[in-house]
Amino acid sequence: MRVCVVGAGGREHALAEALQRTAATTVCPGNAGMSLLGVSCTAGPPEDVDADLFVVGPEAPLVDGLADRLRAQGKVVLGPGRDGARLEGSKAWMKQVLAEAGVPTARFGVFDSEGPAAEFLRSLHPPWVVKTDGLAAGKGVLVTDDVDEAVADARAKLGGGRRVVVEEGLRGTELSLMALCDGSRAVPLAPAQDFKRLSDGDKGPNTGGMGSYSPVPVVDAQVVKEIVAVAIEPTLAALKDRGVDYRGVLYAGLMLTSEGPKVLEFNVRFGDPETQVLAPRWEGDVAAVLHQAAAGRLEDEPRFAADMAAVCVVLAADGYPENPRAGDPIRGLVEADRLEGVHLYCAGVAEGPVTAGGRVLGVTGTGETLQTARQRAYEAVAKVGWEGMHHRTDIAAEAAAHAR
């Protein structure tokens, strides 16, 4: 089988690594770091690539209708069309779908002017959440315990015809659970936990994700079953009722509250950096399973190694997330990738190699326990560097300390 992974980031690198175990795989367009570490990359538009399966990584081309254009050419595509991609393209529309499907989520309001937004914010209890109604690469969300900051953020995000979604803040344990969908059926992947805040201790601004780990010790098969039943399956059914043939990944960002799991957001693609910890654990013929889902006949369930844990630490460029600097030479990339139990996934890497984006590398360590995986990840991190590089030092620390 020939597979084309569309995208240029660490998620696409991880998917390509898993796919190329059994399939001839190329990433379009990919990046120089991937090529340096042995992944085939193809320049030009995906529409010009000849492949048996297309796996679309990022959300922006899905919202822009890439899957529709490829399917119009007779291609088999894992990724929703423009209609299904609205689930991530508009947070307001997503909330409407959740309400229609009866999916547990935070109390919310959608606003296009400051006054009503501020009034609604002041009616809620902390923490307060303000989201841009549109794509923001994971950075259009404010979570704060200061209502005046929330009101100011809503004001800043409004304007030019834009809207904001204001939500009550939820307390509990965050979780990422992705499901593979074939239009009618949804099968969960292994749970993972993501770290959105920039700095240790969950401080600083929201980012696209500064690290992740899997498995999640506090999440057992029963919790996964409950999430699928109350969140993922009703959403897939609501989409089908709207005439959406959803073939791709449905990614639920959740809060495990005292009242049960509640959906924070839905994304319409593989998570980043969650994929960087799922790909090494994914067993069997990944290409065959993804092709089944894309073709609308998912038969084989994804399998993940029960005796393997994975921890991913994201290395960011100077100035990320507000104003990342590019062009800094990267040292130690190949050497770190050769370490036992280590996978380097290149995101913002250009020829040189030099930095070329905010999140530059995902360094994943694997092992029989989270503690071993974490140790290997940070040993590899110590061998890589560039001027201004920064990362969190507490990824999976708490989970590893409490896991058996």
N, C-alpha and C positions, 0 to 999 in steps of 0.2 A: 504493500500500500504506500502511496505517496501522500504526504501530509504537508500542508502549508499552514504555519502558525503566523497570524497577522499581528504585528506589533513590534516594539523595539525595547521592551523593558525587562526587568528581572523576572516577572511572571512568565513572559514568553520564553525566556531562556530556560526556566524550570520546566515548562511544558515540553519544550523541544527535547530536553534531556530525557524526560520520561518517555516521550513518543518514539525517539530514535532507537530505543531498545528493540523495537519490532518493526519500525516503518522508516522508509526514506523520508527524512524530515528537513524542511527548510523554514527559516524565519524571514518574513517579509515586512519591513526591510531589515530588521535586526540591528545590530550595532557592532562596532569594531572589537569590543570586548568579547562578545559571543564568538566571533570568528577566531580570535586569538585562542580561545579555549575549546575549539574544535566543533563549533556549531556552524552548519551551512547557512548562509544568509543570501537573500535575493533582493536586488534593487528593483525599483519600478513598482507600479500599482499591482495589488493582489489580483485584479481582474485579468492580468496578463500571465498569471502563473497557471501551469497545468498540474493539477493535483486531484487525488481521489477524495480528499477531505480538507476542508478549510476550518480552522479553529481561530475564531476572532478573539483576541485578548482584551484590548482596551474598550472602554465604554463609548468613547466619542465616535468612532466609526460605526458602531452599532446604532447609536442615536441618529447618525447621518444616513442610515439605510444601506450600509455596505452588504449586509447579509441578503437583503432583498435583491441588490444588483447581481450578486454572485449567483443566487438561486435562479434569477431570470436567465442566466447563462447555462443553466442546467447543472450547477455545481452543488455538491453536498456540503452543507455548512452547519457547524455547531455555533450557534449564536442567534438570538432572536432578531426578527425583522424590526423595522422602525416602530411598528405598533407596540410590540412587546417591550422594546427598549425605552419607551416612555416611563416605564416603572422606575428607571434611574434618571432619565432625562428631566423628569418633573416630580419633585418631592410632593407637590400638592396633588398631582394625579395619583401618585402612589398611595397617599393617605386616603383618597377617595376609594380606591380599589380595596384597601384594607378594611375600610368601614363597610363597604358593600359585602365583603366576604366574611365579616365578623371576626377578623383577626385581631387578637389583643395587641394594643399599641398605646403610646402615650396620648393623653388629651392634647388637642392641637387646634390651631387656627391658621388660616391663610389670609395674608394681608397685602394690599398694594399701597397703603398709606400709613404714615407714622402714628397718627393719633389712635386709631383702633388697635394697632399692634401694641402700643405702649399700654393702653388700657387693659388689654388681655394679659400682657406680661405681669402687670401689677395685681392681677386677680389670682395668679398662680403662686405656689410655694417654691422655694429654691430646691435644687438648682434650676436656672432658666436656660432654655435652649433656643437658639436662633439659627435657622438654616436658609441658605440661598436656594430659591426654587429653580434649580438648574444644575448643570455639571460644574463642579468646582475642584476636581481632582483630589477630593478628600479634605480640602482645606476651607470649604465654605460653611463651616459649622462652628458656632461659639457655644460653649457650656460654661456658665459662670454662676457664682453665688452672689453677685452684685447686680441688682435689678437695674441700676442706672447704667451699668456697662452694657447690659442686654438691650436696653432702650436705645442707647447710642449706636450699638452694632446694627440694630434693625434699621435705624435711620440711614446708616452708611450703606447698607445693602440695598435699600430701596432707591428708586429713581430709574429713569430711562425705560419705564414700563416694566421694571422687574418686580417680583413678588418675594415675600419671605414666608416661611413656615415657622410658627412659634409653637413650642411644645413645652409641656411640663417635663422636668428632669426626672429620670427614673433612677432608683438606687438598686444596687445588686451587683452581680458578676456579669461582665460582658462576655459574649461568645459569638464566634462566627461559625455558621453552619451552611455549607453549600450543598445543593442538590442538583443532580443531573436529570434533565427533563427531556422527554421525547414528544411533547405535545399533549400527552394524556397522563403519563406516569412520571413520578418524581422519586428518585433514589438518592438518599443522603450520602455525601462523602464523609470522611472522618472530621470530627470537630477540631477547631483550632481557636487560639486566642490571639488577638491582635493588640498592639500597643500604639494608640493614635497620637498621644502627646509627644512633644519633641524631647522632653528631658526626663531624667530619672524621677521616680516618685509620681509619675503622671502630672508633671508640671509643664508649663509652657503652652504654646499654641497647638491646635490640632494640625496634623500632617496627613500625608497619604498612608502613613504606617511606618513605625520605626523598628518593628520586629514582631515576631510571632513564635508560637510553639504548638506542637501537637505530639501526642494526645493531650487532652485536658483532664487532669485527674478527677475533678469534681463533676464531670459529665459522663454518665454511664449510658448504656443502651436504652434504658427506659426514658431518660431525659430526651435523647435524640428522637425516639419514637413519638414522644409528646409534642416536640417542636414540629415534626413533620405533619402530625395530625391537626394541630391547631393553627399553624402558620403557613407552611409550605403548600400542602395539598389544597387548602381552601383558596389560596392565592392563585395557584395554577388553574383551579376550576373557575374562578372568577374571570381570569384572562380568557379561558376557553369560551365562557359564556359571552364574552365581548367579541368573539370571532378571532382571537389571537391564537395562532398555532405556535406555541412557545417551545422551541427546540434549542436548548442551550443550558447554561448554568443559572440557577436561581440562588442568589447568595443572600442569606438572611443575617443581618447584624442584629443581635438580640441582647436584651438584658434579662438575666434570670432573677426575677424579683420575688418577694415573699408571697406574691399573688400568682406566681407562675411565670413562664416565659412571655416576654412582650417584644414585639418587633420595633427596633430603632430605625431600621432602613432596609430596603431591598436594593441589591445591585443585580445587574443582568449579565455578569461575567465572572470568571475566576477572580478570587480576591488576590490582592497584592499588598502585603507579603505572605498571606496565608498559603498560596500555591507553593511558595518556596519551602514550606515544611511538609506539604502533602505530597509533592512530586517524588521525593526520595522514598517515602513510605508506600507509594502506590505500587501494588503488585500486579503481575499478569500483563496481558496485552492491552495497554492503555489505548492505543490507536483503535483497536477493534471495538472497545466499549464506547468511545466517543463517536465512532462512525455509526454505531447502532442508534445512539440517541439522536444524532443529526438526521438519520434516515427515518426516524419516527417509529423505531421498533427496538426499544431498549430491552434486551433479554438478560445479559450478564451483569451482575451487580459489581460495582467497583470494590476491590479488596485492598486493605491496607495492613502493613506488617504490624502484628500485635506486639512483636518483640523489638520494635524500633521506635525511638523517640527522635524528634527533630526540633532544633531551636535555630531561628534565623535572627541575625542582628543586622540592621540596616546601617550602612555607612553613608553619611550625608556630606554634601559639599559645604564649604564656608558660605554662610549667609542663608542657608535653607531654614525655613520655607519661604521667607519673604523675598529674598533676592540672591539666589544661589550663584556663586562664582564658577565660571567655566575655565578650562584650559590649564588646570594644575596637573602636573605629571603624577601618575600613579605608580607607586613602587610595590613590588612583592606580589602582584596579582597571580602570576603563573605559579610561583613558589607556594603560596597559600592554598591554591587549588589542588596541589599534589598531596596535601596532608591527609592522613587516614581519617575517614569519616567526615570529610569536609566537601562541600559543594559551594562554588562561587557563582553567583548569578548576576550578570552585568546588566545594569539599567542605563545610567547616564555616563557611558564610556565612549569616547571617540578615539580615532587613530592616534597612536602615540605609545601607550595609552594615556589619555588625559581625561579629566573630568568634563562632562558635557550635560549635566543636569543636576537636579536637587538631590534626589536619592541615587547615589552612584552605584553602590554594590549591595547585594544581599549575601551575607556570609552565613551559610547553614551548616551546623554541626549535627551529626547523627550518632546514635549509640543506643545501647540497650535500655538506658534510663535517661530521664531529662537532665539529670546532673552531669552525666557523661557527655551528652549532646551539647549542653551548655558550655562545658569546659572546652570541648573541641572547637566550638564556634568562636569563643573568645581567644583561644590560642591562635586561631587563624587571623582574627581581627588584628592581633598584635603584630603580624607579619606584613600587613598592608598599611599603606599610608599615603597622604598627600598633604600639602599645606592647607590648614584650616579644617581638616577632616574632623567630624564629630559624630558621636553615637551614644546610645543609652548603654549603661553598664548593668542595668537591672532586668534585662529581658529574661523572663521565665524564672527569676530568682526565687520568688515565693512558691511557685508551683513545684520547682525542683526540690526545695527544702521540705515540702510536705508530701511529695510523692514517695511511694515505696521503691 
